[in-house]
């Protein structure tokens, strides 16, 4: 089992640090709302990953391959949500980025995001992960390959899920602190505007990819 865990940890690490939707969400939230906002988004993503891991352990993710309707419903819902995130980011880039007054800028540096903003970041991370059927298929297809023959499937799946969560938490911690530090140094409205524009286009791209994705 130790050999299987080490092998899985290496494969999962490569996959986790590959740029993707979840990393983009943590990066954008950290630069726009600071460390607390980024960590809240990361916690939402980790909660979603935990849910997918538990679902895999008890066999629920098999529904995604057995039922075309369940897969397509989740896929379309996820695509619509990502399109909404992308459209919202583009709208903000045109209407909500303004040059802050000096006293407001200083206050922004000193304060953490409001609980409402952290909760919104958590919800965004959770929804982005749970509404992506590819995340469920990832756990269902990858984890069983590393479970040794004769090992208890339920406990082994949860163990591999825990390994993945630890790696993701470490990666998102690095991304969050690096991005928030950069965001504190670059507070020009033009930079914030470009960040929202890039995020909006990227989210729309992910939405189109998910909408057109065929599990086959």
N, CA and C atoms as a LAMMPS dump frame, in Angstrom:
ITEM: TIMESTEP
0
ITEM: NUMBER OF ATOMS
648
ITEM: BOX BOUNDS ff ff ff
-5.0000000000000000e+02 5.0000000000000000e+02
-5.0000000000000000e+02 5.0000000000000000e+02
-5.0000000000000000e+02 5.0000000000000000e+02
ITEM: ATOMS id mol type element x y z
1 1 1 N 0.832 -1.204 0
2 1 2 C 0 0 0
3 1 3 C 0.875 1.267 0
4 2 1 N 1.996 1.201 0.695
5 2 2 C 2.889 2.366 0.742
6 2 3 C 3.412 2.692 -0.651
7 3 1 N 3.785 1.658 -1.393
8 3 2 C 4.266 1.879 -2.757
9 3 3 C 3.185 2.513 -3.621
10 4 1 N 1.949 2.039 -3.455
11 4 2 C 0.834 2.581 -4.232
12 4 3 C 0.585 4.043 -3.888
13 5 1 N 0.664 4.373 -2.608
14 5 2 C 0.443 5.749 -2.167
15 5 3 C 1.519 6.675 -2.719
16 6 1 N 2.778 6.228 -2.673
17 6 2 C 3.87 7.053 -3.183
18 6 3 C 3.742 7.261 -4.695
19 7 1 N 3.347 6.206 -5.407
20 7 2 C 3.161 6.332 -6.852
21 7 3 C 2.026 7.293 -7.171
22 8 1 N 0.929 7.164 -6.426
23 8 2 C -0.206 8.06 -6.643
24 8 3 C 0.171 9.499 -6.322
25 9 1 N 0.932 9.703 -5.249
26 9 2 C 1.333 11.054 -4.849
27 9 3 C 2.139 11.729 -5.949
28 10 1 N 3.002 10.979 -6.615
29 10 2 C 3.784 11.562 -7.688
30 10 3 C 2.933 11.949 -8.882
31 11 1 N 2.02 11.075 -9.284
32 11 2 C 1.145 11.364 -10.419
33 11 3 C 0.21 12.523 -10.092
34 12 1 N -0.381 12.482 -8.9
35 12 2 C -1.323 13.528 -8.503
36 12 3 C -0.636 14.887 -8.416
37 13 1 N 0.618 14.917 -7.961
38 13 2 C 1.337 16.187 -7.85
39 13 3 C 1.499 16.84 -9.216
40 14 1 N 1.829 16.035 -10.22
41 14 2 C 1.986 16.579 -11.574
42 14 3 C 0.664 17.141 -12.079
43 15 1 N -0.409 16.397 -11.84
44 15 2 C -1.722 16.842 -12.296
45 15 3 C -2.161 18.096 -11.548
46 16 1 N -1.912 18.141 -10.246
47 16 2 C -2.4 19.253 -9.421
48 16 3 C -1.729 20.578 -9.75
49 17 1 N -0.461 20.544 -10.121
50 17 2 C 0.226 21.81 -10.406
51 17 3 C 0.084 22.236 -11.864
52 18 1 N -0.554 21.391 -12.673
53 18 2 C -0.825 21.773 -14.059
54 18 3 C -1.891 22.86 -14.068
55 19 1 N -1.637 24.003 -14.721
56 19 2 C -2.619 25.099 -14.703
57 19 3 C -3.986 24.645 -15.198
58 20 1 N -5.007 25.026 -14.456
59 20 2 C -6.368 24.65 -14.815
60 20 3 C -7.378 25.598 -14.193
61 21 1 N -8.625 25.213 -14.257
62 21 2 C -9.715 26.06 -13.778
63 21 3 C -9.591 26.39 -12.302
64 22 1 N -9.374 25.39 -11.469
65 22 2 C -9.327 25.623 -10.019
66 22 3 C -8.166 26.536 -9.638
67 23 1 N -6.997 26.295 -10.237
68 23 2 C -5.839 27.147 -9.938
69 23 3 C -6.098 28.584 -10.381
70 24 1 N -6.734 28.744 -11.549
71 24 2 C -7.058 30.085 -12.027
72 24 3 C -7.984 30.806 -11.056
73 25 1 N -8.977 30.094 -10.523
74 25 2 C -9.916 30.714 -9.59
75 25 3 C -9.2 31.172 -8.321
76 26 1 N -8.326 30.334 -7.779
77 26 2 C -7.575 30.701 -6.576
78 26 3 C -6.648 31.864 -6.874
79 27 1 N -5.988 31.833 -8.018
80 27 2 C -5.062 32.906 -8.404
81 27 3 C -5.79 34.239 -8.531
82 28 1 N -6.891 34.231 -9.25
83 28 2 C -7.639 35.479 -9.471
84 28 3 C -8.213 36.018 -8.166
85 29 1 N -8.771 35.134 -7.33
86 29 2 C -9.363 35.579 -6.069
87 29 3 C -8.302 36.128 -5.13
88 30 1 N -7.132 35.501 -5.109
89 30 2 C -6.048 35.957 -4.234
90 30 3 C -5.54 37.335 -4.641
91 31 1 N -5.406 37.559 -5.942
92 31 2 C -4.901 38.844 -6.417
93 31 3 C -5.933 39.953 -6.236
94 32 1 N -7.204 39.594 -6.347
95 32 2 C -8.253 40.607 -6.239
96 32 3 C -8.68 40.871 -4.803
97 33 1 N -8.66 39.832 -3.946
98 33 2 C -9.219 39.966 -2.602
99 33 3 C -8.258 39.572 -1.495
100 34 1 N -7.002 39.316 -1.819
101 34 2 C -6.017 39.038 -0.786
102 34 3 C -5.974 37.575 -0.369
103 35 1 N -5.118 37.29 0.617
104 35 2 C -4.904 35.919 1.066
105 35 3 C -6.176 35.26 1.576
106 36 1 N -6.929 35.977 2.404
107 36 2 C -8.125 35.37 2.985
108 36 3 C -9.126 34.959 1.914
109 37 1 N -9.295 35.809 0.912
110 37 2 C -10.201 35.462 -0.168
111 37 3 C -9.712 34.254 -0.951
112 38 1 N -8.406 34.226 -1.255
113 38 2 C -7.841 33.099 -1.981
114 38 3 C -7.935 31.801 -1.205
115 39 1 N -7.657 31.869 0.107
116 39 2 C -7.745 30.669 0.932
117 39 3 C -9.185 30.178 1.042
118 40 1 N -10.141 31.102 1.063
119 40 2 C -11.545 30.703 1.111
120 40 3 C -11.945 29.972 -0.168
121 41 1 N -11.499 30.49 -1.316
122 41 2 C -11.784 29.819 -2.584
123 41 3 C -11.13 28.438 -2.616
124 42 1 N -9.887 28.356 -2.134
125 42 2 C -9.183 27.077 -2.094
126 42 3 C -9.904 26.083 -1.19
127 43 1 N -10.409 26.559 -0.047
128 43 2 C -11.137 25.678 0.865
129 43 3 C -12.408 25.138 0.207
130 44 1 N -13.07 25.974 -0.58
131 44 2 C -14.248 25.507 -1.296
132 44 3 C -13.898 24.414 -2.286
133 45 1 N -12.788 24.592 -3.014
134 45 2 C -12.349 23.581 -3.973
135 45 3 C -11.992 22.281 -3.26
136 46 1 N -11.282 22.383 -2.143
137 46 2 C -10.903 21.189 -1.39
138 46 3 C -12.123 20.462 -0.852
139 47 1 N -13.131 21.215 -0.439
140 47 2 C -14.372 20.585 0.025
141 47 3 C -15.043 19.814 -1.107
142 48 1 N -15.032 20.406 -2.306
143 48 2 C -15.582 19.712 -3.461
144 48 3 C -14.805 18.445 -3.785
145 49 1 N -13.464 18.514 -3.721
146 49 2 C -12.639 17.342 -3.984
147 49 3 C -12.914 16.238 -2.958
148 50 1 N -13.087 16.637 -1.702
149 50 2 C -13.412 15.662 -0.66
150 50 3 C -14.732 14.974 -0.965
151 51 1 N -15.713 15.756 -1.413
152 51 2 C -17.012 15.181 -1.756
153 51 3 C -16.884 14.187 -2.905
154 52 1 N -16.088 14.53 -3.925
155 52 2 C -15.889 13.608 -5.044
156 52 3 C -15.161 12.341 -4.582
157 53 1 N -14.183 12.493 -3.683
158 53 2 C -13.466 11.327 -3.182
159 53 3 C -14.371 10.387 -2.411
160 54 1 N -15.22 10.943 -1.55
161 54 2 C -16.162 10.114 -0.789
162 54 3 C -17.159 9.452 -1.737
163 55 1 N -17.632 10.217 -2.719
164 55 2 C -18.574 9.655 -3.693
165 55 3 C -17.938 8.501 -4.461
166 56 1 N -16.653 8.627 -4.784
167 56 2 C -15.946 7.54 -5.463
168 56 3 C -15.833 6.322 -4.561
169 57 1 N -15.55 6.564 -3.284
170 57 2 C -15.378 5.465 -2.343
171 57 3 C -16.651 4.638 -2.185
172 58 1 N -17.809 5.289 -2.263
173 58 2 C -19.07 4.552 -2.08
174 58 3 C -19.742 4.229 -3.415
175 59 1 N -19.061 4.561 -4.513
176 59 2 C -19.55 4.159 -5.82
177 59 3 C -20.512 5.103 -6.505
178 60 1 N -20.734 6.283 -5.948
179 60 2 C -21.715 7.191 -6.548
180 60 3 C -21.24 7.785 -7.87
181 61 1 N -19.935 7.954 -8.021
182 61 2 C -19.455 8.562 -9.259
183 61 3 C -19.691 7.668 -10.472
184 62 1 N -19.955 6.384 -10.223
185 62 2 C -20.269 5.489 -11.338
186 62 3 C -21.535 5.922 -12.062
187 63 1 N -22.378 6.683 -11.357
188 63 2 C -23.604 7.178 -11.98
189 63 3 C -23.282 8.077 -13.174
190 64 1 N -22.148 8.794 -13.094
191 64 2 C -21.772 9.706 -14.178
192 64 3 C -21.493 8.964 -15.485
193 65 1 N -20.999 7.736 -15.371
194 65 2 C -20.754 6.964 -16.581
195 65 3 C -21.943 6.105 -16.965
196 66 1 N -22.738 5.726 -15.973
197 66 2 C -23.895 4.872 -16.257
198 66 3 C -25.084 5.665 -16.787
199 67 1 N -25.189 6.927 -16.399
200 67 2 C -26.342 7.736 -16.792
201 67 3 C -25.903 8.919 -17.641
202 68 1 N -26.293 8.9 -18.896
203 68 2 C -25.988 10.014 -19.781
204 68 3 C -26.681 11.286 -19.3
205 69 1 N -27.9 11.146 -18.811
206 69 2 C -28.658 12.308 -18.351
207 69 3 C -27.965 12.977 -17.168
208 70 1 N -27.507 12.175 -16.191
209 70 2 C -26.854 12.737 -15.01
210 70 3 C -25.576 13.472 -15.405
211 71 1 N -24.808 12.869 -16.303
212 71 2 C -23.565 13.506 -16.736
213 71 3 C -23.846 14.807 -17.473
214 72 1 N -24.783 14.765 -18.422
215 72 2 C -25.073 15.962 -19.216
216 72 3 C -25.682 17.071 -18.37
217 73 1 N -26.531 16.705 -17.404
218 73 2 C -27.143 17.719 -16.541
219 73 3 C -26.07 18.442 -15.732
220 74 1 N -25.134 17.674 -15.187
221 74 2 C -24.053 18.274 -14.404
222 74 3 C -23.134 19.089 -15.298
223 75 1 N -22.872 18.576 -16.489
224 75 2 C -21.984 19.262 -17.439
225 75 3 C -22.571 20.607 -17.877
226 76 1 N -23.84 20.624 -18.242
227 76 2 C -24.474 21.863 -18.688
228 76 3 C -24.592 22.852 -17.531
229 77 1 N -24.935 22.349 -16.346
230 77 2 C -25.002 23.228 -15.18
231 77 3 C -23.653 23.86 -14.879
232 78 1 N -22.589 23.072 -14.969
233 78 2 C -21.255 23.604 -14.732
234 78 3 C -20.849 24.621 -15.778
235 79 1 N -21.189 24.346 -17.043
236 79 2 C -20.847 25.28 -18.122
237 79 3 C -21.574 26.611 -17.942
238 80 1 N -22.838 26.546 -17.562
239 80 2 C -23.593 27.781 -17.339
240 80 3 C -23.021 28.581 -16.174
241 81 1 N -22.614 27.885 -15.124
242 81 2 C -22.04 28.578 -13.965
243 81 3 C -20.716 29.238 -14.338
244 82 1 N -19.871 28.549 -15.095
245 82 2 C -18.604 29.134 -15.518
246 82 3 C -18.834 30.315 -16.453
247 83 1 N -19.847 30.193 -17.316
248 83 2 C -20.173 31.323 -18.204
249 83 3 C -20.621 32.527 -17.39
250 84 1 N -21.359 32.264 -16.318
251 84 2 C -21.795 33.366 -15.445
252 84 3 C -20.587 34.007 -14.756
253 85 1 N -19.639 33.193 -14.287
254 85 2 C -18.426 33.75 -13.679
255 85 3 C -17.656 34.59 -14.689
256 86 1 N -17.538 34.076 -15.908
257 86 2 C -16.815 34.814 -16.933
258 86 3 C -17.495 36.118 -17.296
259 87 1 N -18.819 36.074 -17.475
260 87 2 C -19.556 37.291 -17.804
261 87 3 C -19.482 38.321 -16.691
262 88 1 N -19.552 37.843 -15.438
263 88 2 C -19.462 38.752 -14.299
264 88 3 C -18.097 39.428 -14.24
265 89 1 N -17.039 38.654 -14.492
266 89 2 C -15.69 39.226 -14.475
267 89 3 C -15.532 40.281 -15.564
268 90 1 N -16.051 40.008 -16.751
269 90 2 C -15.952 40.989 -17.836
270 90 3 C -16.771 42.24 -17.524
271 91 1 N -17.917 42.064 -16.904
272 91 2 C -18.745 43.217 -16.528
273 91 3 C -18.017 44.079 -15.503
274 92 1 N -17.385 43.432 -14.526
275 92 2 C -16.637 44.181 -13.521
276 92 3 C -15.466 44.936 -14.14
277 93 1 N -14.842 44.344 -15.134
278 93 2 C -13.695 45.007 -15.754
279 93 3 C -14.1 46.304 -16.45
280 94 1 N -15.362 46.427 -16.815
281 94 2 C -15.825 47.622 -17.514
282 94 3 C -16.507 48.629 -16.597
283 95 1 N -17.071 48.168 -15.48
284 95 2 C -17.931 49.05 -14.698
285 95 3 C -17.511 49.268 -13.243
286 96 1 N -16.639 48.402 -12.694
287 96 2 C -16.429 48.493 -11.254
288 96 3 C -15.011 48.781 -10.824
289 97 1 N -14.068 48.818 -11.748
290 97 2 C -12.683 49.11 -11.368
291 97 3 C -12.463 50.604 -11.413
292 98 1 N -12.205 51.202 -10.292
293 98 2 C -12.005 52.648 -10.189
294 98 3 C -10.726 52.933 -9.417
295 99 1 N -10.158 54.089 -9.661
296 99 2 C -8.956 54.506 -8.92
297 99 3 C -9.342 54.797 -7.481
298 100 1 N -8.784 54.062 -6.493
299 100 2 C -9.161 54.277 -5.108
300 100 3 C -8.524 55.534 -4.531
301 101 1 N -9.252 56.179 -3.629
302 101 2 C -8.682 57.313 -2.905
303 101 3 C -7.565 56.808 -2.006
304 102 1 N -6.551 57.643 -1.69
305 102 2 C -5.41 57.176 -0.896
306 102 3 C -5.83 56.54 0.42
307 103 1 N -6.786 57.164 1.117
308 103 2 C -7.167 56.596 2.413
309 103 3 C -7.88 55.272 2.26
310 104 1 N -8.656 55.121 1.176
311 104 2 C -9.339 53.856 0.948
312 104 3 C -8.349 52.778 0.543
313 105 1 N -7.333 53.15 -0.218
314 105 2 C -6.323 52.179 -0.624
315 105 3 C -5.564 51.668 0.591
316 106 1 N -5.222 52.576 1.506
317 106 2 C -4.498 52.172 2.708
318 106 3 C -5.361 51.264 3.57
319 107 1 N -6.66 51.573 3.639
320 107 2 C -7.564 50.754 4.421
321 107 3 C -7.703 49.364 3.811
322 108 1 N -7.72 49.295 2.471
323 108 2 C -7.838 48.012 1.792
324 108 3 C -6.641 47.134 2.08
325 109 1 N -5.46 47.745 2.155
326 109 2 C -4.258 46.977 2.449
327 109 3 C -4.291 46.409 3.858
328 110 1 N -4.885 47.135 4.772
329 110 2 C -4.82 46.746 6.182
330 110 3 C -5.904 45.76 6.563
331 111 1 N -7.011 45.732 5.82
332 111 2 C -8.142 44.922 6.226
333 111 3 C -8.259 43.66 5.385
334 112 1 N -8.839 42.628 5.997
335 112 2 C -9.148 41.401 5.286
336 112 3 C -10.509 41.543 4.637
337 113 1 N -10.822 40.672 3.654
338 113 2 C -12.142 40.724 3.055
339 113 3 C -13.23 40.492 4.095
340 114 1 N -14.391 41.08 3.88
341 114 2 C -15.506 40.884 4.787
342 114 3 C -15.923 39.425 4.767
343 115 1 N -16.534 38.938 5.866
344 115 2 C -17.005 37.545 5.888
345 115 3 C -17.883 37.209 4.691
346 116 1 N -18.685 38.162 4.248
347 116 2 C -19.549 37.912 3.095
348 116 3 C -18.71 37.632 1.847
349 117 1 N -17.597 38.359 1.663
350 117 2 C -16.737 38.14 0.508
351 117 3 C -16.016 36.8 0.6
352 118 1 N -15.583 36.43 1.807
353 118 2 C -14.927 35.127 1.971
354 118 3 C -15.913 34 1.702
355 119 1 N -17.147 34.16 2.165
356 119 2 C -18.175 33.145 1.926
357 119 3 C -18.47 33.035 0.439
358 120 1 N -18.495 34.163 -0.263
359 120 2 C -18.723 34.143 -1.71
360 120 3 C -17.573 33.424 -2.419
361 121 1 N -16.346 33.652 -1.976
362 121 2 C -15.192 32.981 -2.569
363 121 3 C -15.253 31.475 -2.31
364 122 1 N -15.652 31.093 -1.104
365 122 2 C -15.797 29.667 -0.781
366 122 3 C -16.853 29.022 -1.671
367 123 1 N -17.992 29.691 -1.821
368 123 2 C -19.061 29.148 -2.668
369 123 3 C -18.605 28.999 -4.109
370 124 1 N -17.86 29.981 -4.597
371 124 2 C -17.373 29.911 -5.977
372 124 3 C -16.455 28.707 -6.163
373 125 1 N -15.539 28.484 -5.217
374 125 2 C -14.647 27.332 -5.31
375 125 3 C -15.392 26.017 -5.237
376 126 1 N -16.352 25.932 -4.324
377 126 2 C -17.118 24.696 -4.155
378 126 3 C -17.958 24.398 -5.395
379 127 1 N -18.678 25.41 -5.88
380 127 2 C -19.552 25.205 -7.032
381 127 3 C -18.75 24.883 -8.285
382 128 1 N -17.628 25.572 -8.483
383 128 2 C -16.795 25.323 -9.658
384 128 3 C -16.33 23.881 -9.699
385 129 1 N -16.001 23.323 -8.543
386 129 2 C -15.515 21.948 -8.488
387 129 3 C -16.65 20.932 -8.59
388 130 1 N -17.71 21.135 -7.831
389 130 2 C -18.795 20.146 -7.804
390 130 3 C -19.587 20.11 -9.104
391 131 1 N -19.65 21.23 -9.823
392 131 2 C -20.405 21.267 -11.069
393 131 3 C -19.565 20.852 -12.275
394 132 1 N -18.389 20.34 -12.024
395 132 2 C -17.524 19.878 -13.107
396 132 3 C -17.477 18.35 -13.093
397 133 1 N -18.205 17.688 -13.997
398 133 2 C -18.207 16.218 -13.987
399 133 3 C -16.842 15.622 -14.277
400 134 1 N -15.954 16.418 -14.904
401 134 2 C -14.604 15.916 -15.159
402 134 3 C -13.874 15.626 -13.848
403 135 1 N -14.179 16.401 -12.807
404 135 2 C -13.548 16.158 -11.508
405 135 3 C -13.98 14.806 -10.959
406 136 1 N -15.268 14.491 -11.098
407 136 2 C -15.755 13.19 -10.649
408 136 3 C -15.148 12.053 -11.447
409 137 1 N -15.07 12.212 -12.77
410 137 2 C -14.472 11.177 -13.612
411 137 3 C -12.986 11.014 -13.318
412 138 1 N -12.329 12.13 -12.95
413 138 2 C -10.911 12.061 -12.598
414 138 3 C -10.704 11.136 -11.399
415 139 1 N -11.491 11.341 -10.354
416 139 2 C -11.344 10.5 -9.166
417 139 3 C -11.728 9.057 -9.464
418 140 1 N -12.8 8.873 -10.225
419 140 2 C -13.29 7.529 -10.486
420 140 3 C -12.325 6.737 -11.37
421 141 1 N -11.665 7.421 -12.306
422 141 2 C -10.787 6.714 -13.232
423 141 3 C -9.361 6.561 -12.709
424 142 1 N -8.887 7.532 -11.922
425 142 2 C -7.488 7.505 -11.489
426 142 3 C -7.28 6.706 -10.205
427 143 1 N -8.09 6.98 -9.191
428 143 2 C -7.846 6.357 -7.893
429 143 3 C -7.843 4.833 -7.925
430 144 1 N -8.81 4.175 -8.6
431 144 2 C -8.817 2.702 -8.585
432 144 3 C -7.55 2.08 -9.162
433 145 1 N -6.84 2.801 -10.025
434 145 2 C -5.628 2.254 -10.625
435 145 3 C -4.508 2.069 -9.607
436 146 1 N -4.605 2.795 -8.472
437 146 2 C -3.53 2.742 -7.477
438 146 3 C -3.93 1.951 -6.229
439 147 1 N -5.07 1.309 -6.273
440 147 2 C -5.489 0.494 -5.132
441 147 3 C -4.955 -0.919 -5.333
442 148 1 N -4.086 -1.398 -4.438
443 148 2 C -3.517 -2.74 -4.595
444 148 3 C -4.587 -3.823 -4.549
445 149 1 N -4.33 -4.898 -5.241
446 149 2 C -5.273 -6.015 -5.232
447 149 3 C -5.413 -6.57 -3.824
448 150 1 N -6.637 -6.747 -3.409
449 150 2 C -6.914 -7.278 -2.077
450 150 3 C -7.076 -6.221 -1.01
451 151 1 N -6.731 -4.955 -1.313
452 151 2 C -6.872 -3.872 -0.328
453 151 3 C -8.335 -3.461 -0.234
454 152 1 N -8.787 -3.059 0.96
455 152 2 C -10.178 -2.596 1.104
456 152 3 C -10.409 -1.338 0.269
457 153 1 N -11.347 -1.403 -0.669
458 153 2 C -11.538 -0.32 -1.631
459 153 3 C -11.945 0.982 -0.95
460 154 1 N -12.868 0.9 -0.004
461 154 2 C -13.388 2.124 0.626
462 154 3 C -12.279 2.889 1.35
463 155 1 N -11.574 2.207 2.243
464 155 2 C -10.536 2.889 3.031
465 155 3 C -9.357 3.306 2.153
466 156 1 N -9.009 2.5 1.159
467 156 2 C -7.898 2.856 0.272
468 156 3 C -8.241 4.084 -0.566
469 157 1 N -9.486 4.167 -1.016
470 157 2 C -9.912 5.335 -1.796
471 157 3 C -9.856 6.598 -0.948
472 158 1 N -10.316 6.501 0.293
473 158 2 C -10.268 7.663 1.178
474 158 3 C -8.83 8.068 1.487
475 159 1 N -7.935 7.088 1.609
476 159 2 C -6.531 7.393 1.869
477 159 3 C -5.919 8.147 0.689
478 160 1 N -6.175 7.681 -0.522
479 160 2 C -5.65 8.363 -1.703
480 160 3 C -6.267 9.746 -1.862
481 161 1 N -7.543 9.862 -1.513
482 161 2 C -8.188 11.178 -1.552
483 161 3 C -7.508 12.136 -0.58
484 162 1 N -7.184 11.642 0.608
485 162 2 C -6.508 12.472 1.615
486 162 3 C -5.143 12.932 1.111
487 163 1 N -4.424 12.051 0.433
488 163 2 C -3.122 12.418 -0.133
489 163 3 C -3.29 13.532 -1.159
490 164 1 N -4.295 13.39 -2.009
491 164 2 C -4.554 14.416 -3.021
492 164 3 C -4.924 15.745 -2.38
493 165 1 N -5.728 15.713 -1.33
494 165 2 C -6.147 16.939 -0.659
495 165 3 C -4.96 17.653 -0.004
496 166 1 N -4.065 16.888 0.598
497 166 2 C -2.88 17.496 1.221
498 166 3 C -2.024 18.187 0.163
499 167 1 N -1.83 17.529 -0.958
500 167 2 C -1.036 18.135 -2.026
501 167 3 C -1.711 19.381 -2.584
502 168 1 N -3.02 19.302 -2.785
503 168 2 C -3.749 20.464 -3.288
504 168 3 C -3.685 21.625 -2.311
505 169 1 N -3.839 21.326 -1.018
506 169 2 C -3.796 22.38 -0.004
507 169 3 C -2.445 23.086 -0.018
508 170 1 N -1.365 22.312 -0.131
509 170 2 C -0.026 22.901 -0.182
510 170 3 C 0.139 23.757 -1.438
511 171 1 N -0.318 23.258 -2.579
512 171 2 C -0.198 23.99 -3.831
513 171 3 C -0.993 25.295 -3.786
514 172 1 N -2.235 25.223 -3.299
515 172 2 C -3.064 26.427 -3.237
516 172 3 C -2.52 27.423 -2.226
517 173 1 N -1.89 26.941 -1.164
518 173 2 C -1.269 27.841 -0.191
519 173 3 C -0.144 28.631 -0.879
520 174 1 N 0.666 27.938 -1.671
521 174 2 C 1.743 28.621 -2.4
522 174 3 C 1.171 29.636 -3.382
523 175 1 N 0.17 29.228 -4.161
524 175 2 C -0.444 30.114 -5.141
525 175 3 C -1.072 31.322 -4.463
526 176 1 N -1.778 31.074 -3.362
527 176 2 C -2.477 32.151 -2.664
528 176 3 C -1.514 33.206 -2.132
529 177 1 N -0.465 32.775 -1.465
530 177 2 C 0.462 33.737 -0.871
531 177 3 C 1.271 34.469 -1.935
532 178 1 N 1.655 33.781 -2.996
533 178 2 C 2.396 34.452 -4.059
534 178 3 C 1.509 35.455 -4.786
535 179 1 N 0.283 35.057 -5.095
536 179 2 C -0.62 35.929 -5.844
537 179 3 C -1.062 37.123 -5.01
538 180 1 N -1.348 36.9 -3.719
539 180 2 C -1.783 38.012 -2.883
540 180 3 C -0.659 39.019 -2.685
541 181 1 N 0.584 38.535 -2.571
542 181 2 C 1.725 39.451 -2.449
543 181 3 C 1.878 40.286 -3.71
544 182 1 N 1.685 39.659 -4.87
545 182 2 C 1.763 40.396 -6.123
546 182 3 C 0.614 41.389 -6.237
547 183 1 N -0.573 40.96 -5.799
548 183 2 C -1.726 41.842 -5.862
549 183 3 C -1.565 43.073 -4.981
550 184 1 N -0.872 42.93 -3.839
551 184 2 C -0.646 44.071 -2.96
552 184 3 C 0.33 45.074 -3.586
553 185 1 N 1.221 44.589 -4.428
554 185 2 C 2.194 45.48 -5.067
555 185 3 C 1.626 46.147 -6.313
556 186 1 N 0.7 45.465 -6.953
557 186 2 C 0.127 46.003 -8.193
558 186 3 C -1.343 46.306 -7.96
559 187 1 N -1.632 47.525 -7.586
560 187 2 C -3.014 47.899 -7.289
561 187 3 C -3.559 48.923 -8.28
562 188 1 N -2.886 49.076 -9.391
563 188 2 C -3.384 50.006 -10.393
564 188 3 C -4.701 49.508 -10.967
565 189 1 N -5.663 50.398 -11.153
566 189 2 C -6.942 49.981 -11.742
567 189 3 C -6.76 49.315 -13.098
568 190 1 N -5.758 49.743 -13.875
569 190 2 C -5.538 49.135 -15.183
570 190 3 C -5.158 47.661 -15.048
571 191 1 N -4.343 47.348 -14.004
572 191 2 C -3.969 45.956 -13.77
573 191 3 C -5.179 45.14 -13.346
574 192 1 N -5.99 45.69 -12.432
575 192 2 C -7.196 44.989 -11.99
576 192 3 C -8.138 44.756 -13.156
577 193 1 N -8.219 45.733 -14.036
578 193 2 C -9.098 45.612 -15.192
579 193 3 C -8.623 44.482 -16.111
580 194 1 N -7.307 44.44 -16.37
581 194 2 C -6.76 43.381 -17.215
582 194 3 C -6.94 42.01 -16.561
583 195 1 N -6.793 41.949 -15.241
584 195 2 C -6.973 40.689 -14.525
585 195 3 C -8.399 40.17 -14.693
586 196 1 N -9.373 41.067 -14.529
587 196 2 C -10.771 40.659 -14.688
588 196 3 C -11.064 40.252 -16.127
589 197 1 N -10.483 40.967 -17.088
590 197 2 C -10.702 40.631 -18.489
591 197 3 C -10.113 39.26 -18.825
592 198 1 N -8.893 39.023 -18.363
593 198 2 C -8.26 37.725 -18.612
594 198 3 C -9.061 36.604 -17.953
595 199 1 N -9.462 36.82 -16.689
596 199 2 C -10.231 35.803 -15.982
597 199 3 C -11.554 35.539 -16.677
598 200 1 N -12.224 36.612 -17.115
599 200 2 C -13.514 36.449 -17.771
600 200 3 C -13.401 35.628 -19.043
601 201 1 N -12.411 35.95 -19.881
602 201 2 C -12.22 35.198 -21.123
603 201 3 C -11.851 33.746 -20.825
604 202 1 N -10.996 33.532 -19.806
605 202 2 C -10.595 32.173 -19.458
606 202 3 C -11.781 31.358 -18.944
607 203 1 N -12.607 31.95 -18.078
608 203 2 C -13.778 31.244 -17.568
609 203 3 C -14.739 30.888 -18.705
610 204 1 N -14.92 31.806 -19.645
611 204 2 C -15.784 31.53 -20.791
612 204 3 C -15.198 30.4 -21.641
613 205 1 N -13.876 30.376 -21.749
614 205 2 C -13.231 29.287 -22.48
615 205 3 C -13.446 27.944 -21.799
616 206 1 N -13.296 27.926 -20.47
617 206 2 C -13.556 26.697 -19.728
618 206 3 C -15.024 26.279 -19.862
619 207 1 N -15.919 27.252 -19.868
620 207 2 C -17.341 26.95 -20.019
621 207 3 C -17.618 26.308 -21.375
622 208 1 N -17.039 26.868 -22.438
623 208 2 C -17.235 26.305 -23.772
624 208 3 C -16.658 24.893 -23.865
625 209 1 N -15.479 24.704 -23.267
626 209 2 C -14.855 23.385 -23.291
627 209 3 C -15.706 22.348 -22.573
628 210 1 N -16.259 22.74 -21.417
629 210 2 C -17.092 21.81 -20.655
630 210 3 C -18.402 21.532 -21.373
631 211 1 N -18.993 22.562 -21.983
632 211 2 C -20.265 22.38 -22.694
633 211 3 C -20.102 21.435 -23.881
634 212 1 N -18.929 21.474 -24.531
635 212 2 C -18.707 20.658 -25.721
636 212 3 C -18.061 19.307 -25.407
637 213 1 N -17.723 19.101 -24.112
638 213 2 C -17.014 17.886 -23.739
639 213 3 C -17.939 16.671 -23.822
640 214 1 N -17.427 15.619 -24.413
641 214 2 C -18.163 14.354 -24.505
642 214 3 C -17.417 13.328 -23.692
643 215 1 N -18.1 12.703 -22.75
644 215 2 C -17.427 11.735 -21.88
645 215 3 C -16.822 10.575 -22.653
646 216 1 N -17.358 10.304 -23.856
647 216 2 C -16.822 9.203 -24.66
648 216 3 C -15.489 9.587 -25.29
